[in-house]
Amino acid sequence: PGKRAATTRSPAKESGAPSELETEWAQTRTLFRTLKNNHGCEAMQMQCTLFNKLADDFIQGGSETPTLKQVKDLHEKLRIVQRQQE
């Protein structure tokens, strides 16, 4: 029997699903807004400053886009604030 040609894979389709960074940012943004609405920035000044910087960087995009680690770190800091406020 003859050899079969190697099958070619079609390129991966871009799915409409958000990236892990986008998902993490959405969760972080929601938590931040909840904390800010409930307690304002007085209770978390450093986190407010950091959130605003990352939000501005997201708007800039490109090389300015925050890394997943930066977003996860902020999310964890916000969770600590949330636990302290409960």
C-alpha positions, 0 to 999 in steps of 0.5 A: 500500500502507498503512503498517505499524505500527512493530514494538514490541520486547519489553523486554530480558530479564534474563539469568541471566548475571553482570554484568561487576562480578560476574565481575571480583569473583569472579576477584579474590576467588579470586585473593585467597584463593589468595594469602592461603592461600599467603602470608597477609596479611603479604606484602600488608597493604594489599591485605588491608585493601582487599579486606576493605573492598570485600568489606564494601561488597559485602555492604552493597550499594546505593550502597556497592557497589564500582565496576568500576574499584575491583575491577579496580584491586585485581585488578591489585594482587593480580596484582603481588603474585602475580608477586612471590611466584612 
